Amino acid sequence: MGRAACGPVQGEHRQGVRGRAKRQGWQKDLRALAADIRAAAEGRYDSAEPG
């Protein structure tokens, strides 16, 4: 038995750490997506003629 059983507090803490890491990963992905959208929009509107 390589792993000791964890109590409810340890299990909740572990889930909290995983949840936080997952949210941070999503935030990073969303920021990258927003930057891509912003760059595409700037390129689109910069090339358009005024009026």
Backbone hydrogen bonds in HBPLUS format (Angstrom, degrees):
<---DONOR---> <-ACCEPTOR-->    atom                        ^
c    i                          cat <-CA-CA->   ^        H-A-AA   ^      H-
h    n   atom  resd res      DA  || num        DHA   H-A  angle D-A-AA Bond
n    s   type  num  typ     dist DA aas  dist angle  dist       angle   num
A0011-GLY N   A0007-GLY O   3.01 MM   4  6.22 160.7  2.05 154.9 160.9     1
A0012-GLU N   A0008-PRO O   2.97 MM   4  6.09 156.6  2.02 142.5 148.5     2
A0013-HIS N   A0009-VAL O   2.92 MM   4  6.13 157.9  1.97 148.8 155.2     3
A0014-ARG N   A0010-GLN O   2.89 MM   4  6.09 159.4  1.94 148.2 153.9     4
A0015-GLN N   A0011-GLY O   2.97 MM   4  6.20 157.4  2.03 146.1 152.0     5
A0016-GLY N   A0012-GLU O   2.88 MM   4  6.10 151.7  1.96 145.6 153.8     6
A0017-VAL N   A0013-HIS O   2.92 MM   4  6.22 155.7  1.98 152.6 158.2     7
A0018-ARG N   A0014-ARG O   3.00 MM   4  6.27 161.2  2.04 148.2 153.4     8
A0019-GLY N   A0015-GLN O   2.83 MM   4  6.00 158.1  1.88 148.2 154.7     9
A0020-ARG N   A0016-GLY O   2.92 MM   4  6.08 156.7  1.97 145.7 151.8    10
A0021-ALA N   A0017-VAL O   2.99 MM   4  6.20 162.0  2.03 149.2 154.0    11
A0022-LYS N   A0018-ARG O   2.93 MM   4  6.11 154.2  1.99 146.8 154.2    12
A0023-ARG N   A0019-GLY O   2.94 MM   4  6.17 160.3  1.98 149.3 154.2    13
A0024-GLN N   A0020-ARG O   2.93 MM   4  6.14 159.6  1.97 150.3 156.0    14
A0025-GLY N   A0021-ALA O   2.96 MM   4  6.17 149.8  2.05 142.2 150.5    15
A0026-TRP N   A0022-LYS O   2.94 MM   4  6.27 154.7  2.00 148.6 155.5    16
A0027-GLN N   A0023-ARG O   2.84 MM   4  6.10 157.2  1.90 150.5 157.1    17
A0028-LYS N   A0024-GLN O   3.01 MM   4  6.19 156.5  2.07 143.9 149.8    18
A0029-ASP N   A0025-GLY O   2.98 MM   4  6.26 158.7  2.03 146.9 152.7    19
A0030-LEU N   A0026-TRP O   2.81 MM   4  6.03 160.4  1.84 154.0 159.4    20
A0031-ARG N   A0027-GLN O   2.88 MM   4  6.06 154.9  1.95 147.7 154.5    21
A0032-ALA N   A0028-LYS O   3.03 MM   4  6.25 158.2  2.08 147.3 153.0    22
A0033-LEU N   A0029-ASP O   2.93 MM   4  6.16 156.9  1.99 147.3 154.0    23
A0034-ALA N   A0030-LEU O   2.85 MM   4  6.03 159.5  1.90 147.6 153.2    24
A0035-ALA N   A0031-ARG O   2.96 MM   4  6.16 154.0  2.02 145.6 152.5    25
A0036-ASP N   A0032-ALA O   3.00 MM   4  6.26 153.8  2.07 145.9 152.9    26
A0037-ILE N   A0033-LEU O   2.92 MM   4  6.20 158.8  1.97 152.7 158.4    27
A0038-ARG N   A0034-ALA O   2.86 MM   4  6.00 162.6  1.89 149.1 154.4    28
A0039-ALA N   A0035-ALA O   2.95 MM   4  6.09 161.5  1.98 146.7 151.5    29
A0040-ALA N   A0036-ASP O   2.98 MM   4  6.15 158.0  2.03 145.7 151.8    30
A0041-ALA N   A0037-ILE O   2.86 MM   4  6.06 158.3  1.90 151.5 157.8    31
A0042-GLU N   A0038-ARG O   2.91 MM   4  6.11 159.3  1.95 150.5 156.2    32
A0043-GLY N   A0039-ALA O   3.05 MM   4  6.21 159.9  2.09 145.3 150.6    33
A0044-ARG N   A0040-ALA O   3.00 MM   4  6.16 150.9  2.08 143.4 151.5    34
A0045-TYR N   A0041-ALA O   2.95 MM   4  6.13 166.8  1.97 155.5 157.9    35
A0046-ASP N   A0042-GLU O   2.88 MM   4  5.82 146.3  2.00 144.4 153.5    36
A0048-ALA N   A0045-TYR O   3.37 MM   3  5.10 146.3  2.49  91.5 100.8    37
